[in-house]
Amino acid sequence: MKPSRTEIHRKLHALPVLRFEDQRLTSFAGLVLFQKLFALLGLRDRLRSCFSHLGVAPIFGHHIVMLVLVVHLLLGYRELRDIRFYRDDPMVKRLLGLHRLPDVATLSRVLAAIDAHAIGRLRAFSRQLCLDRLRALGLRRLTLDFDGSVLSTSRKAEGTAVGFNKQKRGARSYYPLFCTIAQTGQVFDLLHRPGNVHDSRGAGGFILDCIAAIRRVLPAVRIEARLDSAFFSDQIVGILDQEDIEFSVSVPFERLAELKAMIENRRSWQHFSEDISYFEHAWKPKAWATKRRFLFIRQSKALQSKGPIQLDLFVPHDYAYDFKVIVTNKTIGAAKVLAYHNGRGAQEAVFGDLKSQCHMDYIAVRRLHGNQAYLLAAVLAHNLNRELQMVTNAPDRSTTEKRSPLWIFRELGTLRRTLIQRAGRLTKPNNRLTLTLSANPQVRDELLRILDALPDAA
């Protein structure tokens, strides 16, 4: 039946009278999903163990402050002082197990008291969460991507330095090195560094630590790694080869003049497609000890015509090439090596999510270990969002040549807008705690589906 005009339209000129009362209203009813996930993972107790060595804890323990930061970032807030906008929210307090939230001074004070040993334990805990998921997946092959990302600041925080920074020239920054897992899109581990170091600083030991941590838990899994040209060195390649890791590494043209001559003198190229061709060569730079498999790839591109164009005439395109060189120990065909190596682009999407959705690039305090803790909170928020989706949904695809994530993940911002930021009221009819939301059928069906898919805590 067609509705009438009066059933559709209403008056909108009168402004409602505003009243502010102390009621059990929440703006984040969807946090009930993370309440069940946190219980399933034992998150609170496992965070407490990361700070057990610090002895006497403040009223708001270090693990509580760490959990507050994780929830703070899940909700989409950036600065520590933004906590004042939700400090009275009953759902947030229930999730944290608190009657009141800490203020900004308390957060800063507790972060300043965190030491290097606690940071090491937090890193180990973050790794273990990823390993628990990988063990449940039972993958035969695991792909690790290594790269750094600049975290700039306008303040003079401990451990920052002026280094290479395309976005903010001359700004002080950190330059952590990340290891991400291609199949799950999670951050496995990170190495925190000042902003004036080269990409490869400390990379050898960090790569070995990541490999050892995985093999202790998953000894049968086949590990492979992808790296950009900043990690191109005989040392890194030798480490990967010695550890029996399949790898592909981009080769920097500017450091190896011989590559230009090899490409210019090449007359016979094999073709992947109409616009991509290649050749391969067993070669080593002069300082290297062993020859490696080098793939030389070129892709045709149309040159931009900057002169006047006569639209009534045919204008031919002039074509040139983009060149790429990859060193690898993989024995598969060149086309599959190229597809595998190009899959590294997914790591940039992970960095984009970490910065835009979890505010990884915010420098919260002046102390080094406090900023490391904030960064790890951002990593945990990102990984927990991925964990929630993996535990409640079946994989969307199997392993691809590019090693794309097995799930098509929703961004944390999307999850906030659709589920987390839902108004609700906490009541106790018949002495039973009840969360009441608006009767939106899409929100109801999705919330209940995820809650039913989450197993109960042991």
MIBADO-661635 format. One line per 10 residues: number of its first residue (from 1); their letters; for each residue x, y, z of C-alpha. Coordinates in nm, 2 decimals. Layout:
<domis>
NUM	a	X Y Z  ...
</domis>
This chain:
<domis>
1	mkpsrteihr	0.00 0.00 0.00  0.13 0.34 -0.09  0.19 0.56 0.22  0.04 0.91 0.23  0.24 1.23 0.24  0.16 1.29 0.60  0.29 0.95 0.70  0.63 1.04 0.54  0.69 1.41 0.63  0.69 1.58 0.96
11	klhalpvlrf	0.76 1.93 1.10  1.12 2.01 1.17  1.13 2.37 1.28  1.10 2.33 1.66  1.42 2.27 1.85  1.40 2.02 2.14  1.48 2.14 2.49  1.81 1.99 2.60  1.84 1.81 2.94  2.14 1.63 3.08
21	edqrltsfag	2.07 1.37 3.34  2.28 1.09 3.50  2.13 0.79 3.32  2.28 0.45 3.21  2.29 0.55 2.85  2.58 0.43 2.63  2.70 0.56 2.29  2.90 0.23 2.23  2.65 -0.05 2.27  2.85 -0.25 2.01
31	lvlfqklfal	3.14 -0.29 2.26  2.95 -0.60 2.38  3.12 -0.78 2.10  3.46 -0.69 2.23  3.36 -0.77 2.58  3.30 -1.13 2.48  3.62 -1.13 2.26  3.83 -1.00 2.55  3.69 -1.27 2.78  3.76 -1.54 2.52
41	lglrdrlrsc	4.12 -1.43 2.48  4.18 -1.37 2.85  4.30 -1.03 2.76  4.29 -0.86 3.10  4.49 -1.13 3.28  4.74 -1.17 3.00  4.81 -0.80 3.00  4.85 -0.81 3.38  5.13 -1.07 3.34  5.32 -0.83 3.12
51	fshlgvapif	5.37 -0.59 3.41  5.40 -0.83 3.70  5.77 -0.75 3.75  5.70 -0.38 3.83  5.60 -0.47 4.19  5.35 -0.24 4.36  5.11 -0.11 4.10  4.91 0.22 4.12  4.54 0.22 4.17  4.49 0.20 3.80
61	ghhivmlvlv	4.74 -0.08 3.73  4.96 -0.07 3.42  4.76 -0.34 3.26  4.44 -0.14 3.31  4.59 0.16 3.15  4.71 -0.05 2.86  4.36 -0.19 2.82  4.22 0.17 2.84  4.44 0.27 2.55  4.33 -0.03 2.34
71	vhlllgyrel	3.96 0.06 2.39  4.04 0.43 2.34  4.18 0.34 1.99  3.90 0.09 1.91  3.65 0.38 1.97  3.84 0.60 1.73  3.99 0.85 1.97  4.34 0.98 1.92  4.47 1.21 2.20  4.48 1.10 2.56
81	rdirfyrddp	4.28 1.39 2.67  3.99 1.27 2.45  3.90 1.02 2.72  3.69 1.30 2.89  3.43 1.26 2.61  3.33 0.91 2.71  3.45 0.88 3.07  3.09 0.84 3.20  2.99 0.58 2.94  2.86 0.27 3.13
91	mvkrllglhr	2.95 0.02 2.85  3.31 0.14 2.83  3.34 0.11 3.21  3.19 -0.24 3.21  3.43 -0.35 2.93  3.72 -0.23 3.14  3.59 -0.35 3.47  3.60 -0.01 3.63  3.36 0.22 3.82  3.54 0.53 3.69
101	lpdvatlsrv	3.80 0.59 3.42  4.15 0.74 3.48  4.21 1.10 3.39  4.48 1.22 3.15  4.74 1.29 3.42  4.70 0.93 3.55  4.74 0.79 3.20  5.06 0.99 3.14  5.20 0.91 3.48  5.15 0.53 3.44
111	laaidahaig	5.29 0.54 3.08  5.60 0.71 3.21  5.66 0.43 3.46  5.66 0.15 3.20  6.01 0.01 3.14  6.19 -0.18 2.86  6.12 -0.52 3.01  5.74 -0.45 3.01  5.77 -0.34 2.64  5.94 -0.67 2.56
121	rlrafsrqlc	5.66 -0.86 2.73  5.40 -0.67 2.55  5.56 -0.75 2.22  5.58 -1.12 2.31  5.21 -1.11 2.41  5.11 -0.94 2.08  5.31 -1.21 1.89  5.14 -1.49 2.09  4.79 -1.36 1.99  4.89 -1.39 1.63
131	ldrlralglr	5.05 -1.73 1.68  4.73 -1.86 1.85  4.53 -1.76 1.54  4.79 -1.91 1.30  4.79 -2.24 1.50  4.41 -2.25 1.47  4.43 -2.19 1.09  4.68 -2.47 1.03  4.84 -2.31 0.73  5.11 -2.49 0.54
141	rltldfdgsv	5.27 -2.17 0.42  5.32 -1.84 0.59  5.42 -1.51 0.42  5.60 -1.24 0.62  5.64 -0.88 0.49  5.91 -0.65 0.64  5.91 -0.27 0.61  5.94 0.05 0.81  5.69 0.33 0.86  5.77 0.69 0.97
151	lstsrkaegt	5.59 0.83 1.28  5.64 1.21 1.29  5.59 1.45 1.58  5.62 1.82 1.63  5.73 1.77 1.99  6.07 1.66 2.12  5.99 1.31 2.25  6.26 1.09 2.39  6.42 0.87 2.13  6.30 1.07 1.83
161	avgfnkqkrg	6.55 1.20 1.57  6.54 1.40 1.24  6.57 1.16 0.94  6.43 1.09 0.60  6.07 1.21 0.60  5.89 1.27 0.27  5.57 1.41 0.43  5.72 1.64 0.70  6.07 1.74 0.61  6.29 1.82 0.91
171	arsyyplfct	6.04 1.68 1.17  6.15 1.46 1.45  6.02 1.10 1.42  6.04 0.74 1.51  6.10 0.48 1.24  5.98 0.14 1.36  6.03 -0.18 1.15  5.73 -0.40 1.12  5.67 -0.77 1.04  5.32 -0.83 0.91
181	iaqtgqvfdl	5.15 -1.16 0.82  5.01 -1.15 0.47  4.74 -1.42 0.52  4.58 -1.25 0.82  4.68 -0.89 0.77  4.80 -0.87 1.13  5.12 -0.71 1.27  5.33 -0.99 1.41  5.60 -0.78 1.57  5.78 -0.45 1.55
191	lhrpgnvhds	6.12 -0.31 1.62  6.11 0.04 1.76  6.38 0.27 1.63  6.46 0.65 1.61  6.38 0.83 1.28  6.74 0.88 1.16  6.83 0.51 1.09  6.83 0.33 0.76  6.55 0.08 0.69  6.79 -0.21 0.73
201	rgaggfildc	6.92 -0.11 1.08  6.87 -0.40 1.31  6.67 -0.59 1.04  6.89 -0.90 1.04  6.84 -0.98 1.41  6.47 -0.88 1.39  6.40 -1.11 1.10  6.58 -1.40 1.28  6.37 -1.33 1.60  6.04 -1.34 1.40
211	iaairrvlpa	6.14 -1.66 1.23  6.25 -1.83 1.55  5.92 -1.72 1.73  5.71 -1.88 1.46  5.91 -2.20 1.43  5.89 -2.26 1.80  5.51 -2.28 1.78  5.47 -2.39 1.42  5.77 -2.60 1.33  5.61 -2.75 1.02
221	vriearldsa	5.50 -2.43 0.85  5.69 -2.32 0.53  5.79 -1.95 0.58  5.85 -1.71 0.30  5.94 -1.34 0.31  5.91 -1.02 0.10  6.12 -0.71 0.13  6.18 -0.38 -0.05  6.50 -0.25 -0.20  6.62 -0.09 0.13
231	ffsdqivgil	6.69 -0.45 0.26  6.89 -0.55 -0.04  7.22 -0.68 0.09  7.43 -0.99 0.09  7.38 -1.02 0.47  7.00 -1.01 0.46  6.98 -1.24 0.16  7.23 -1.48 0.32  7.03 -1.49 0.65  6.71 -1.58 0.47
241	dqediefsvs	6.88 -1.84 0.25  7.06 -1.99 0.55  6.73 -2.02 0.74  6.57 -2.19 0.44  6.33 -1.90 0.39  6.19 -1.85 0.04  6.23 -1.48 -0.03  6.20 -1.20 -0.29  6.38 -0.87 -0.25  6.35 -0.56 -0.47
251	vpferlaelk	6.69 -0.45 -0.62  6.79 -0.08 -0.61  6.91 0.04 -0.95  7.09 0.34 -0.81  7.34 0.13 -0.62  7.42 -0.11 -0.90  7.53 0.05 -1.23  7.59 -0.29 -1.39  7.21 -0.35 -1.40  7.16 -0.06 -1.65
261	amienrrswq	7.41 -0.21 -1.89  7.26 -0.55 -1.86  6.92 -0.42 -1.95  7.04 -0.20 -2.23  7.24 -0.48 -2.39  6.96 -0.73 -2.37  6.80 -0.81 -2.70  6.58 -1.11 -2.63  6.29 -1.06 -2.37  6.03 -1.33 -2.29
271	hfsedisyfe	5.67 -1.21 -2.25  5.43 -1.25 -1.96  5.17 -1.05 -2.15  5.14 -0.79 -2.42  5.29 -0.52 -2.20  5.51 -0.71 -1.95  5.83 -0.90 -2.05  6.13 -1.03 -1.86  6.46 -1.22 -1.86  6.65 -1.38 -1.57
281	hawkpkawat	7.01 -1.42 -1.50  7.23 -1.59 -1.23  7.44 -1.30 -1.11  7.61 -1.15 -0.81  7.73 -0.80 -0.72  8.11 -0.77 -0.68  8.10 -0.77 -0.30  7.87 -1.07 -0.27  7.99 -1.43 -0.22  7.73 -1.62 -0.41
291	krrflfirqs	7.54 -1.59 -0.73  7.16 -1.54 -0.70  6.86 -1.56 -0.93  6.78 -1.21 -1.06  6.46 -1.14 -1.25  6.47 -0.83 -1.48  6.11 -0.71 -1.56  5.99 -0.44 -1.79  5.64 -0.30 -1.84  5.55 -0.08 -2.13
301	kalqskgpiq	5.38 0.25 -2.05  5.24 0.52 -2.27  5.43 0.85 -2.27  5.24 1.17 -2.19  5.20 1.39 -2.49  5.24 1.75 -2.38  5.20 1.92 -2.72  4.87 2.04 -2.88  4.63 1.77 -2.99  4.42 1.79 -3.30
311	ldlfvphdya	4.11 1.59 -3.22  4.02 1.52 -3.58  4.35 1.34 -3.65  4.48 1.00 -3.53  4.75 1.05 -3.26  4.98 0.75 -3.22  5.11 0.67 -2.87  5.48 0.65 -2.80  5.57 0.38 -2.55  5.86 0.35 -2.30
321	ydfkvivtnk	5.92 0.10 -2.02  5.92 0.08 -1.64  6.19 -0.15 -1.51  6.20 -0.37 -1.20  6.46 -0.62 -1.07  6.39 -0.88 -0.81  6.64 -1.12 -0.64  6.48 -1.45 -0.52  6.56 -1.80 -0.43  6.21 -1.93 -0.54
331	tigaakvlay	6.22 -2.20 -0.81  5.87 -2.12 -0.95  5.81 -1.95 -1.28  5.90 -1.58 -1.32  5.53 -1.48 -1.37  5.44 -1.63 -1.03  5.75 -1.47 -0.86  5.64 -1.13 -0.99  5.28 -1.18 -0.87  5.41 -1.30 -0.54
341	hngrgaqeav	5.64 -1.00 -0.50  5.38 -0.75 -0.61  5.16 -0.87 -0.32  5.38 -0.67 -0.09  5.14 -0.37 -0.16  4.89 -0.52 0.09  5.13 -0.42 0.37  5.09 -0.05 0.28  4.72 -0.10 0.32  4.79 -0.24 0.67
351	fgdlksqchm	5.00 0.07 0.75  4.72 0.29 0.62  4.47 0.12 0.85  4.71 0.15 1.15  4.75 0.52 1.09  4.40 0.63 0.99  4.19 0.39 1.20  4.42 0.32 1.50  4.62 0.64 1.51  4.95 0.46 1.52
361	dyiavrrlhg	5.12 0.78 1.41  5.03 0.98 1.72  5.31 1.05 1.97  5.13 1.04 2.30  5.39 1.14 2.56  5.75 1.25 2.59  5.89 0.93 2.74  6.02 0.66 2.50  5.87 0.36 2.66  5.53 0.53 2.70
371	nqayllaavl	5.53 0.60 2.33  5.62 0.24 2.26  5.33 0.12 2.47  5.09 0.35 2.28  5.22 0.21 1.95  5.17 -0.15 2.08  4.82 -0.05 2.19  4.75 0.06 1.83  4.88 -0.27 1.70  4.67 -0.46 1.95
381	ahnlnrelqm	4.36 -0.26 1.85  4.42 -0.34 1.48  4.49 -0.71 1.54  4.19 -0.75 1.77  3.96 -0.61 1.50  4.11 -0.87 1.26  4.07 -1.14 1.52  3.71 -1.06 1.58  3.64 -1.10 1.21  3.84 -1.41 1.16
391	vtnapdrstt	3.69 -1.60 1.46  3.33 -1.51 1.34  3.36 -1.56 0.97  3.49 -1.83 0.74  3.78 -1.74 0.50  3.67 -1.57 0.18  3.94 -1.72 -0.03  4.23 -1.97 -0.04  4.59 -1.89 -0.09  4.65 -1.68 -0.40
401	ekrsplwifr	4.97 -1.61 -0.60  4.98 -1.26 -0.44  4.93 -1.41 -0.09  4.63 -1.18 -0.04  4.46 -1.20 0.30  4.24 -1.50 0.34  3.95 -1.28 0.46  3.81 -0.96 0.30  3.84 -0.75 0.62  3.62 -0.46 0.71
411	elgtlrrtli	3.81 -0.15 0.83  3.79 -0.07 1.20  3.62 0.26 1.10  3.35 0.07 0.92  3.29 -0.15 1.22  3.26 0.16 1.44  3.00 0.33 1.22  2.79 0.02 1.17  2.81 -0.17 1.51  3.02 -0.01 1.78
421	qragrltkpn	2.88 0.34 1.79  2.52 0.24 1.86  2.31 0.41 2.13  2.18 0.18 2.40  2.05 0.18 2.76  2.16 -0.05 3.04  1.88 -0.16 3.27  1.81 -0.44 3.52  1.45 -0.57 3.47  1.39 -0.86 3.71
431	nrltltlsan	1.75 -0.80 3.83  1.89 -0.92 3.50  2.13 -0.69 3.32  1.99 -0.59 2.99  2.13 -0.38 2.70  1.85 -0.22 2.49  1.92 -0.09 2.14  1.70 0.07 1.87  1.51 -0.20 1.67  1.72 -0.17 1.35
441	pqvrdellri	1.70 -0.51 1.19  2.04 -0.49 1.02  2.22 -0.40 1.34  2.02 -0.66 1.54  2.10 -0.94 1.29  2.47 -0.86 1.26  2.52 -0.82 1.64  2.35 -1.15 1.72  2.53 -1.33 1.44  2.87 -1.22 1.57
451	ldalpdaa	2.78 -1.29 1.93  2.66 -1.64 1.84  2.97 -1.71 1.64  3.20 -1.61 1.92  3.26 -1.91 2.14  3.22 -1.87 2.52  3.53 -1.83 2.73  3.66 -2.14 2.89
</domis>
